[in-house]
Amino acid sequence: MNHIGEIRTVGVPVSDQDRALAFYTGTLGFEVQLDVPLPQFGGRWLVVVPSGGDPGRVGIALVPAGEGNPVGVDTGIRMASPDAKAAHQHFMAAGVETDELLEWPGIPPMFSLRDPDGNRLYVSGV
């Protein structure tokens, strides 16, 4: 029997939820899915999702960092872009810490970037 039906959120540790929210919405173009106080969690439950997508899309929970949950991690999160080359140029121009654009025949272009806390995210073409 399958007891798990979907992935809802992936947590990314952040040192400042407001700064992270500004980056993920203002720079990456995500939208807020949920933002509610959660004092017992040390902040709030803050989830962002890519804009304009499927209502069931997986969100990124911007969770307060702490002991055992440090910032500056390789999140393993792979995001898709209809034009990875243009996205790469956009993020570099916006001052985002962005690695080189990788291109191989038959494989969509891809690159990685880091949020203000140094958390690594990946972008690839579709």
N, CA, C and O atoms as a GROMACS GRO file, in nm:
protein
  504
    1MET      N    1   0.084  -0.119   0.000
    1MET     CA    2   0.000   0.000   0.000
    1MET      C    3   0.088   0.126   0.000
    1MET      O    4   0.188   0.132   0.073
    2ASN      N    5   0.053   0.224  -0.080
    2ASN     CA    6   0.127   0.349  -0.088
    2ASN      C    7   0.066   0.449   0.009
    2ASN      O    8  -0.048   0.492  -0.009
    3HIS      N    9   0.142   0.486   0.112
    3HIS     CA   10   0.092   0.579   0.213
    3HIS      C   11   0.130   0.724   0.185
    3HIS      O   12   0.078   0.815   0.249
    4ILE      N   13   0.219   0.746   0.090
    4ILE     CA   14   0.263   0.882   0.054
    4ILE      C   15   0.215   0.910  -0.088
    4ILE      O   16   0.243   0.833  -0.180
    5GLY      N   17   0.143   1.020  -0.106
    5GLY     CA   18   0.087   1.050  -0.236
    5GLY      C   19   0.152   1.165  -0.310
    5GLY      O   20   0.133   1.178  -0.431
    6GLU      N   21   0.229   1.250  -0.240
    6GLU     CA   22   0.291   1.364  -0.307
    6GLU      C   23   0.394   1.428  -0.216
    6GLU      O   24   0.399   1.401  -0.096
    7ILE      N   25   0.476   1.515  -0.275
    7ILE     CA   26   0.568   1.597  -0.199
    7ILE      C   27   0.509   1.737  -0.199
    7ILE      O   28   0.482   1.793  -0.305
    8ARG      N   29   0.491   1.793  -0.080
    8ARG     CA   30   0.430   1.926  -0.070
    8ARG      C   31   0.532   2.038  -0.060
    8ARG      O   32   0.523   2.137  -0.132
    9THR      N   33   0.630   2.021   0.029
    9THR     CA   34   0.731   2.125   0.047
    9THR      C   35   0.868   2.062   0.068
    9THR      O   36   0.882   1.947   0.111
   10VAL      N   37   0.968   2.142   0.038
   10VAL     CA   38   1.107   2.108   0.066
   10VAL      C   39   1.159   2.223   0.150
   10VAL      O   40   1.148   2.339   0.110
   11GLY      N   41   1.217   2.193   0.266
   11GLY     CA   42   1.265   2.297   0.356
   11GLY      C   43   1.404   2.345   0.320
   11GLY      O   44   1.493   2.266   0.289
   12VAL      N   45   1.422   2.477   0.323
   12VAL     CA   46   1.553   2.539   0.303
   12VAL      C   47   1.579   2.627   0.425
   12VAL      O   48   1.502   2.718   0.455
   13PRO      N   49   1.690   2.600   0.498
   13PRO     CA   50   1.720   2.680   0.616
   13PRO      C   51   1.767   2.820   0.580
   13PRO      O   52   1.851   2.838   0.492
   14VAL      N   53   1.712   2.919   0.649
   14VAL     CA   54   1.750   3.059   0.624
   14VAL      C   55   1.775   3.129   0.757
   14VAL      O   56   1.712   3.098   0.858
   15SER      N   57   1.866   3.224   0.755
   15SER     CA   58   1.899   3.297   0.878
   15SER      C   59   1.805   3.414   0.903
   15SER      O   60   1.792   3.460   1.016
   16ASP      N   61   1.739   3.462   0.798
   16ASP     CA   62   1.648   3.577   0.809
   16ASP      C   63   1.533   3.553   0.711
   16ASP      O   64   1.551   3.563   0.589
   17GLN      N   65   1.416   3.522   0.764
   17GLN     CA   66   1.303   3.488   0.677
   17GLN      C   67   1.259   3.605   0.589
   17GLN      O   68   1.220   3.583   0.475
   18ASP      N   69   1.266   3.727   0.640
   18ASP     CA   70   1.226   3.842   0.558
   18ASP      C   71   1.322   3.862   0.440
   18ASP      O   72   1.278   3.887   0.328
   19ARG      N   73   1.452   3.850   0.466
   19ARG     CA   74   1.551   3.864   0.359
   19ARG      C   75   1.534   3.752   0.256
   19ARG      O   76   1.539   3.776   0.136
   20ALA      N   77   1.513   3.630   0.305
   20ALA     CA   78   1.493   3.516   0.214
   20ALA      C   79   1.366   3.535   0.132
   20ALA      O   80   1.366   3.507   0.012
   21LEU      N   81   1.260   3.582   0.195
   21LEU     CA   82   1.135   3.606   0.123
   21LEU      C   83   1.156   3.709   0.012
   21LEU      O   84   1.106   3.690  -0.099
   22ALA      N   85   1.228   3.815   0.039
   22ALA     CA   86   1.255   3.918  -0.063
   22ALA      C   87   1.333   3.858  -0.180
   22ALA      O   88   1.305   3.891  -0.295
   23PHE      N   89   1.429   3.770  -0.152
   23PHE     CA   90   1.507   3.707  -0.259
   23PHE      C   91   1.421   3.611  -0.341
   23PHE      O   92   1.419   3.619  -0.464
   24TYR      N   93   1.351   3.523  -0.275
   24TYR     CA   94   1.275   3.421  -0.347
   24TYR      C   95   1.158   3.481  -0.426
   24TYR      O   96   1.123   3.430  -0.533
   25THR      N   97   1.098   3.588  -0.375
   25THR     CA   98   0.987   3.650  -0.450
   25THR      C   99   1.040   3.757  -0.546
   25THR      O  100   1.002   3.757  -0.663
   26GLY      N  101   1.124   3.846  -0.499
   26GLY     CA  102   1.171   3.956  -0.581
   26GLY      C  103   1.272   3.917  -0.687
   26GLY      O  104   1.266   3.968  -0.799
   27THR      N  105   1.365   3.829  -0.654
   27THR     CA  106   1.472   3.792  -0.747
   27THR      C  107   1.437   3.669  -0.829
   27THR      O  108   1.453   3.667  -0.951
   28LEU      N  109   1.389   3.564  -0.761
   28LEU     CA  110   1.355   3.441  -0.833
   28LEU      C  111   1.215   3.446  -0.895
   28LEU      O  112   1.184   3.367  -0.984
   29GLY      N  113   1.131   3.537  -0.849
   29GLY     CA  114   0.997   3.551  -0.906
   29GLY      C  115   0.894   3.454  -0.850
   29GLY      O  116   0.791   3.430  -0.913
   30PHE      N  117   0.920   3.398  -0.733
   30PHE     CA  118   0.823   3.309  -0.670
   30PHE      C  119   0.710   3.390  -0.610
   30PHE      O  120   0.718   3.513  -0.604
   31GLU      N  121   0.605   3.323  -0.566
   31GLU     CA  122   0.496   3.388  -0.495
   31GLU      C  123   0.474   3.318  -0.362
   31GLU      O  124   0.508   3.201  -0.346
   32VAL      N  125   0.418   3.391  -0.268
   32VAL     CA  126   0.393   3.336  -0.135
   32VAL      C  127   0.271   3.244  -0.142
   32VAL      O  128   0.164   3.284  -0.188
   33GLN      N  129   0.289   3.122  -0.095
   33GLN     CA  130   0.177   3.028  -0.086
   33GLN      C  131   0.117   3.031   0.054
   33GLN      O  132  -0.004   3.021   0.072
   34LEU      N  133   0.205   3.046   0.154
   34LEU     CA  134   0.160   3.044   0.294
   34LEU      C  135   0.258   3.124   0.378
   34LEU      O  136   0.379   3.110   0.363
   35ASP      N  137   0.206   3.208   0.468
   35ASP     CA  138   0.289   3.285   0.559
   35ASP      C  139   0.210   3.305   0.687
   35ASP      O  140   0.127   3.395   0.697
   36VAL      N  141   0.237   3.218   0.786
   36VAL     CA  142   0.163   3.224   0.912
   36VAL      C  143   0.260   3.219   1.029
   36VAL      O  144   0.362   3.152   1.022
   37PRO      N  145   0.228   3.292   1.138
   37PRO     CA  146   0.314   3.288   1.255
   37PRO      C  147   0.322   3.146   1.313
   37PRO      O  148   0.223   3.073   1.316
   38LEU      N  149   0.440   3.110   1.357
   38LEU     CA  150   0.460   2.981   1.421
   38LEU      C  151   0.571   2.997   1.525
   38LEU      O  152   0.683   2.951   1.505
   39PRO      N  153   0.538   3.064   1.638
   39PRO     CA  154   0.640   3.098   1.737
   39PRO      C  155   0.714   2.975   1.792
   39PRO      O  156   0.833   2.983   1.822
   40GLN      N  157   0.646   2.863   1.805
   40GLN     CA  158   0.713   2.744   1.858
   40GLN      C  159   0.817   2.689   1.761
   40GLN      O  160   0.897   2.604   1.798
   41PHE      N  161   0.816   2.738   1.639
   41PHE     CA  162   0.911   2.698   1.535
   41PHE      C  163   1.026   2.799   1.525
   41PHE      O  164   1.122   2.778   1.452
   42GLY      N  165   1.014   2.909   1.599
   42GLY     CA  166   1.118   3.012   1.597
   42GLY      C  167   1.100   3.114   1.488
   42GLY      O  168   1.196   3.181   1.450
   43GLY      N  169   0.982   3.128   1.437
   43GLY     CA  170   0.956   3.225   1.330
   43GLY      C  171   0.815   3.208   1.277
   43GLY      O  172   0.718   3.219   1.352
   44ARG      N  173   0.806   3.180   1.148
   44ARG     CA  174   0.675   3.159   1.087
   44ARG      C  175   0.686   3.048   0.985
   44ARG      O  176   0.795   3.014   0.940
   45TRP      N  177   0.572   2.991   0.947
   45TRP     CA  178   0.569   2.889   0.842
   45TRP      C  179   0.552   2.964   0.713
   45TRP      O  180   0.445   3.019   0.685
   46LEU      N  181   0.659   2.968   0.633
   46LEU     CA  182   0.666   3.052   0.514
   46LEU      C  183   0.698   2.963   0.395
   46LEU      O  184   0.805   2.903   0.388
   47VAL      N  185   0.604   2.955   0.301
   47VAL     CA  186   0.620   2.869   0.184
   47VAL      C  187   0.605   2.954   0.058
   47VAL      O  188   0.509   3.029   0.044
   48VAL      N  189   0.701   2.939  -0.034
   48VAL     CA  190   0.696   3.007  -0.163
   48VAL      C  191   0.691   2.903  -0.274
   48VAL      O  192   0.741   2.791  -0.259
   49VAL      N  193   0.629   2.941  -0.386
   49VAL     CA  194   0.616   2.852  -0.501
   49VAL      C  195   0.644   2.931  -0.629
   49VAL      O  196   0.629   3.053  -0.631
   50PRO      N  197   0.685   2.862  -0.736
   50PRO     CA  198   0.701   2.931  -0.864
   50PRO      C  199   0.569   2.997  -0.905
   50PRO      O  200   0.463   2.938  -0.888
   51SER      N  201   0.577   3.117  -0.958
   51SER     CA  202   0.457   3.191  -0.998
   51SER      C  203   0.386   3.126  -1.116
   51SER      O  204   0.450   3.073  -1.207
   52GLY      N  205   0.254   3.133  -1.111
   52GLY     CA  206   0.172   3.096  -1.225
   52GLY      C  207   0.171   2.949  -1.263
   52GLY      O  208   0.133   2.916  -1.376
   53GLY      N  209   0.211   2.862  -1.176
   53GLY     CA  210   0.214   2.720  -1.211
   53GLY      C  211   0.092   2.646  -1.163
   53GLY      O  212  -0.008   2.705  -1.123
   54ASP      N  213   0.102   2.518  -1.168
   54ASP     CA  214  -0.002   2.426  -1.122
   54ASP      C  215  -0.030   2.452  -0.973
   54ASP      O  216   0.064   2.468  -0.896
   55PRO      N  217  -0.157   2.456  -0.932
   55PRO     CA  218  -0.188   2.481  -0.790
   55PRO      C  219  -0.128   2.376  -0.696
   55PRO      O  220  -0.108   2.405  -0.578
   56GLY      N  221  -0.099   2.258  -0.745
   56GLY     CA  222  -0.042   2.153  -0.662
   56GLY      C  223   0.109   2.149  -0.663
   56GLY      O  224   0.169   2.050  -0.621
   57ARG      N  225   0.173   2.257  -0.712
   57ARG     CA  226   0.319   2.257  -0.725
   57ARG      C  227   0.388   2.248  -0.588
   57ARG      O  228   0.334   2.292  -0.487
   58VAL      N  229   0.505   2.190  -0.589
   58VAL     CA  230   0.584   2.175  -0.467
   58VAL      C  231   0.637   2.312  -0.425
   58VAL      O  232   0.685   2.389  -0.508
   59GLY      N  233   0.629   2.341  -0.296
   59GLY     CA  234   0.676   2.468  -0.244
   59GLY      C  235   0.809   2.454  -0.173
   59GLY      O  236   0.852   2.344  -0.138
   60ILE      N  237   0.873   2.568  -0.153
   60ILE     CA  238   0.995   2.574  -0.074
   60ILE      C  239   0.959   2.643   0.057
   60ILE      O  240   0.915   2.758   0.058
   61ALA      N  241   0.976   2.570   0.168
   61ALA     CA  242   0.953   2.627   0.301
   61ALA      C  243   1.082   2.694   0.346
   61ALA      O  244   1.186   2.629   0.358
   62LEU      N  245   1.075   2.823   0.371
   62LEU     CA  246   1.190   2.899   0.417
   62LEU      C  247   1.191   2.891   0.569
   62LEU      O  248   1.130   2.974   0.637
   63VAL      N  249   1.260   2.791   0.622
   63VAL     CA  250   1.255   2.759   0.765
   63VAL      C  251   1.371   2.824   0.840
   63VAL      O  252   1.482   2.834   0.787
   64PRO      N  253   1.346   2.868   0.963
   64PRO     CA  254   1.454   2.928   1.041
   64PRO      C  255   1.568   2.829   1.063
   64PRO      O  256   1.545   2.714   1.102
   65ALA      N  257   1.688   2.875   1.038
   65ALA     CA  258   1.807   2.792   1.062
   65ALA      C  259   1.829   2.780   1.212
   65ALA      O  260   1.780   2.861   1.291
   66GLY      N  261   1.901   2.679   1.249
   66GLY     CA  262   1.932   2.659   1.389
   66GLY      C  263   2.031   2.545   1.404
   66GLY      O  264   2.084   2.494   1.306
   67GLU      N  265   2.055   2.508   1.527
   67GLU     CA  266   2.146   2.397   1.554
   67GLU      C  267   2.091   2.271   1.487
   67GLU      O  268   1.976   2.234   1.508
   68GLY      N  269   2.173   2.208   1.408
   68GLY     CA  270   2.130   2.088   1.336
   68GLY      C  271   2.059   2.119   1.205
   68GLY      O  272   2.023   2.028   1.130
   69ASN      N  273   2.038   2.247   1.176
   69ASN     CA  274   1.973   2.289   1.051
   69ASN      C  275   2.043   2.415   1.001
   69ASN      O  276   1.984   2.523   1.000
   70PRO      N  277   2.171   2.402   0.959
   70PRO     CA  278   2.249   2.519   0.922
   70PRO      C  279   2.217   2.572   0.783
   70PRO      O  280   2.161   2.500   0.700
   71VAL      N  281   2.253   2.696   0.760
   71VAL     CA  282   2.242   2.756   0.626
   71VAL      C  283   2.363   2.714   0.543
   71VAL      O  284   2.457   2.653   0.594
   72GLY      N  285   2.360   2.748   0.415
   72GLY     CA  286   2.473   2.722   0.328
   72GLY      C  287   2.481   2.578   0.281
   72GLY      O  288   2.590   2.523   0.265
   73VAL      N  289   2.364   2.516   0.260
   73VAL     CA  290   2.360   2.376   0.219
   73VAL      C  291   2.333   2.362   0.070
   73VAL      O  292   2.282   2.453   0.005
   74ASP      N  293   2.368   2.247   0.019
   74ASP     CA  294   2.329   2.211  -0.117
   74ASP      C  295   2.189   2.152  -0.104
   74ASP      O  296   2.173   2.040  -0.056
   75THR      N  297   2.088   2.228  -0.146
   75THR     CA  298   1.950   2.187  -0.124
   75THR      C  299   1.910   2.067  -0.210
   75THR      O  300   1.819   1.992  -0.175
   76GLY      N  301   1.980   2.050  -0.323
   76GLY     CA  302   1.941   1.945  -0.416
   76GLY      C  303   1.817   1.980  -0.496
   76GLY      O  304   1.770   1.898  -0.575
   77ILE      N  305   1.763   2.099  -0.477
   77ILE     CA  306   1.641   2.140  -0.546
   77ILE      C  307   1.674   2.176  -0.690
   77ILE      O  308   1.760   2.260  -0.716
   78ARG      N  309   1.606   2.110  -0.784
   78ARG     CA  310   1.623   2.136  -0.927
   78ARG      C  311   1.497   2.206  -0.978
   78ARG      O  312   1.387   2.152  -0.969
   79MET      N  313   1.514   2.326  -1.031
   79MET     CA  314   1.403   2.404  -1.085
   79MET      C  315   1.415   2.408  -1.236
   79MET      O  316   1.526   2.400  -1.290
   80ALA      N  317   1.303   2.419  -1.306
   80ALA     CA  318   1.302   2.421  -1.452
   80ALA      C  319   1.273   2.562  -1.502
   80ALA      O  320   1.195   2.636  -1.443
   81SER      N  321   1.337   2.597  -1.612
   81SER     CA  322   1.316   2.726  -1.677
   81SER      C  323   1.291   2.702  -1.826
   81SER      O  324   1.358   2.619  -1.886
   82PRO      N  325   1.196   2.775  -1.885
   82PRO     CA  326   1.176   2.761  -2.029
   82PRO      C  327   1.296   2.811  -2.109
   82PRO      O  328   1.312   2.774  -2.226
   83ASP      N  329   1.380   2.898  -2.047
   83ASP     CA  330   1.498   2.951  -2.115
   83ASP      C  331   1.609   2.967  -2.012
   83ASP      O  332   1.627   3.075  -1.955
   84ALA      N  333   1.684   2.860  -1.987
   84ALA     CA  334   1.788   2.862  -1.885
   84ALA      C  335   1.899   2.963  -1.917
   84ALA      O  336   1.956   3.023  -1.826
   85LYS      N  337   1.929   2.983  -2.045
   85LYS     CA  338   2.032   3.082  -2.082
   85LYS      C  339   1.990   3.222  -2.040
   85LYS      O  340   2.069   3.296  -1.980
   86ALA      N  341   1.867   3.258  -2.071
   86ALA     CA  342   1.817   3.391  -2.033
   86ALA      C  343   1.808   3.403  -1.881
   86ALA      O  344   1.840   3.509  -1.826
   87ALA      N  345   1.766   3.299  -1.813
   87ALA     CA  346   1.757   3.301  -1.666
   87ALA      C  347   1.897   3.321  -1.607
   87ALA      O  348   1.914   3.398  -1.513
   88HIS      N  349   1.995   3.252  -1.662
   88HIS     CA  350   2.134   3.265  -1.616
   88HIS      C  351   2.182   3.409  -1.628
   88HIS      O  352   2.238   3.464  -1.534
   89GLN      N  353   2.159   3.469  -1.743
   89GLN     CA  354   2.199   3.608  -1.766
   89GLN      C  355   2.126   3.702  -1.669
   89GLN      O  356   2.187   3.793  -1.613
   90HIS      N  357   1.996   3.678  -1.651
   90HIS     CA  358   1.915   3.762  -1.561
   90HIS      C  359   1.970   3.758  -1.418
   90HIS      O  360   1.989   3.863  -1.356
   91PHE      N  361   1.996   3.638  -1.367
   91PHE     CA  362   2.043   3.626  -1.229
   91PHE      C  363   2.183   3.684  -1.212
   91PHE      O  364   2.212   3.745  -1.110
   92MET      N  365   2.269   3.665  -1.311
   92MET     CA  366   2.403   3.725  -1.302
   92MET      C  367   2.392   3.877  -1.300
   92MET      O  368   2.461   3.942  -1.221
   93ALA      N  369   2.308   3.934  -1.385
   93ALA     CA  370   2.290   4.080  -1.390
   93ALA      C  371   2.230   4.133  -1.260
   93ALA      O  372   2.254   4.247  -1.222
   94ALA      N  373   2.150   4.049  -1.193
   94ALA     CA  374   2.086   4.089  -1.067
   94ALA      C  375   2.180   4.074  -0.948
   94ALA      O  376   2.143   4.105  -0.835
   95GLY      N  377   2.303   4.026  -0.972
   95GLY     CA  378   2.400   4.013  -0.865
   95GLY      C  379   2.388   3.885  -0.784
   95GLY      O  380   2.447   3.874  -0.676
   96VAL      N  381   2.313   3.789  -0.833
   96VAL     CA  382   2.299   3.660  -0.764
   96VAL      C  383   2.427   3.580  -0.786
   96VAL      O  384   2.481   3.577  -0.896
   97GLU      N  385   2.475   3.517  -0.680
   97GLU     CA  386   2.593   3.431  -0.692
   97GLU      C  387   2.554   3.312  -0.780
   97GLU      O  388   2.480   3.223  -0.736
   98THR      N  389   2.604   3.312  -0.902
   98THR     CA  390   2.562   3.217  -1.006
   98THR      C  391   2.684   3.150  -1.066
   98THR      O  392   2.782   3.216  -1.099
   99ASP      N  393   2.677   3.017  -1.080
   99ASP     CA  394   2.786   2.943  -1.144
   99ASP      C  395   2.771   2.948  -1.295
   99ASP      O  396   2.670   2.995  -1.347
  100GLU      N  397   2.872   2.898  -1.365
  100GLU     CA  398   2.870   2.903  -1.511
  100GLU      C  399   2.755   2.820  -1.569
  100GLU      O  400   2.708   2.724  -1.508
  101LEU      N  401   2.712   2.860  -1.686
  101LEU     CA  402   2.609   2.787  -1.759
  101LEU      C  403   2.674   2.666  -1.824
  101LEU      O  404   2.771   2.679  -1.899
  102LEU      N  405   2.621   2.548  -1.794
  102LEU     CA  406   2.674   2.424  -1.850
  102LEU      C  407   2.588   2.381  -1.967
  102LEU      O  408   2.465   2.378  -1.957
  103GLU      N  409   2.652   2.349  -2.077
  103GLU     CA  410   2.580   2.308  -2.198
  103GLU      C  411   2.651   2.189  -2.262
  103GLU      O  412   2.771   2.194  -2.287
  104TRP      N  413   2.576   2.083  -2.289
  104TRP     CA  414   2.625   1.966  -2.360
  104TRP      C  415   2.522   1.928  -2.466
  104TRP      O  416   2.403   1.948  -2.444
  105PRO      N  417   2.564   1.875  -2.578
  105PRO     CA  418   2.469   1.835  -2.683
  105PRO      C  419   2.366   1.736  -2.629
  105PRO      O  420   2.400   1.638  -2.563
  106GLY      N  421   2.240   1.763  -2.658
  106GLY     CA  422   2.131   1.674  -2.621
  106GLY      C  423   2.083   1.685  -2.478
  106GLY      O  424   1.992   1.613  -2.438
  107ILE      N  425   2.144   1.775  -2.399
  107ILE     CA  426   2.105   1.793  -2.259
  107ILE      C  427   2.066   1.939  -2.239
  107ILE      O  428   2.137   2.028  -2.286
  108PRO      N  429   1.955   1.966  -2.170
  108PRO     CA  430   1.917   2.106  -2.147
  108PRO      C  431   2.026   2.182  -2.072
  108PRO      O  432   2.091   2.126  -1.984
  109PRO      N  433   2.047   2.310  -2.106
  109PRO     CA  434   2.146   2.390  -2.033
  109PRO      C  435   2.108   2.399  -1.885
  109PRO      O  436   1.990   2.396  -1.849
  110MET      N  437   2.210   2.411  -1.800
  110MET     CA  438   2.184   2.416  -1.656
  110MET      C  439   2.291   2.496  -1.584
  110MET      O  440   2.402   2.515  -1.635
  111PHE      N  441   2.256   2.542  -1.464
  111PHE     CA  442   2.350   2.615  -1.380
  111PHE      C  443   2.300   2.608  -1.236
  111PHE      O  444   2.187   2.568  -1.210
  112SER      N  445   2.386   2.648  -1.145
  112SER     CA  446   2.343   2.657  -1.006
  112SER      C  447   2.359   2.800  -0.958
  112SER      O  448   2.436   2.878  -1.014
  113LEU      N  449   2.285   2.832  -0.853
  113LEU     CA  450   2.294   2.964  -0.792
  113LEU      C  451   2.279   2.947  -0.641
  113LEU      O  452   2.241   2.840  -0.593
  114ARG      N  453   2.308   3.053  -0.569
  114ARG     CA  454   2.295   3.050  -0.425
  114ARG      C  455   2.208   3.165  -0.376
  114ARG      O  456   2.214   3.276  -0.429
  115ASP      N  457   2.127   3.135  -0.274
  115ASP     CA  458   2.045   3.238  -0.213
  115ASP      C  459   2.132   3.320  -0.118
  115ASP      O  460   2.251   3.289  -0.104
  116PRO      N  461   2.078   3.423  -0.052
  116PRO     CA  462   2.162   3.508   0.035
  116PRO      C  463   2.232   3.434   0.149
  116PRO      O  464   2.331   3.484   0.203
  117ASP      N  465   2.182   3.316   0.187
  117ASP     CA  466   2.246   3.237   0.292
  117ASP      C  467   2.345   3.135   0.236
  117ASP      O  468   2.402   3.057   0.311
  118GLY      N  469   2.366   3.136   0.105
  118GLY     CA  470   2.460   3.042   0.044
  118GLY      C  471   2.400   2.906   0.014
  118GLY      O  472   2.474   2.814  -0.021
  119ASN      N  473   2.269   2.891   0.026
  119ASN     CA  474   2.204   2.765  -0.008
  119ASN      C  475   2.204   2.748  -0.160
  119ASN      O  476   2.160   2.837  -0.233
  120ARG      N  477   2.254   2.634  -0.207
  120ARG     CA  478   2.264   2.610  -0.352
  120ARG      C  479   2.132   2.555  -0.407
  120ARG      O  480   2.072   2.464  -0.350
  121LEU      N  481   2.089   2.613  -0.520
  121LEU     CA  482   1.972   2.570  -0.596
  121LEU      C  483   2.017   2.550  -0.740
  121LEU      O  484   2.117   2.609  -0.782
  122TYR      N  485   1.946   2.469  -0.816
  122TYR     CA  486   1.982   2.440  -0.953
  122TYR      C  487   1.871   2.481  -1.048
  122TYR      O  488   1.753   2.474  -1.013
  123VAL      N  489   1.910   2.524  -1.168
  123VAL     CA  490   1.815   2.562  -1.272
  123VAL      C  491   1.855   2.489  -1.400
  123VAL      O  492   1.972   2.488  -1.438
  124SER      N  493   1.757   2.430  -1.464
  124SER     CA  494   1.786   2.368  -1.594
  124SER      C  495   1.675   2.403  -1.692
  124SER      O  496   1.562   2.434  -1.654
  125GLY      N  497   1.711   2.399  -1.820
  125GLY     CA  498   1.612   2.422  -1.925
  125GLY      C  499   1.517   2.303  -1.933
  125GLY      O  500   1.543   2.195  -1.879
  126VAL      N  501   1.408   2.325  -2.001
  126VAL     CA  502   1.310   2.217  -2.016
  126VAL      C  503   1.320   2.155  -2.154
  126VAL      O  504   1.246   2.062  -2.186
   0.00000   0.00000   0.00000
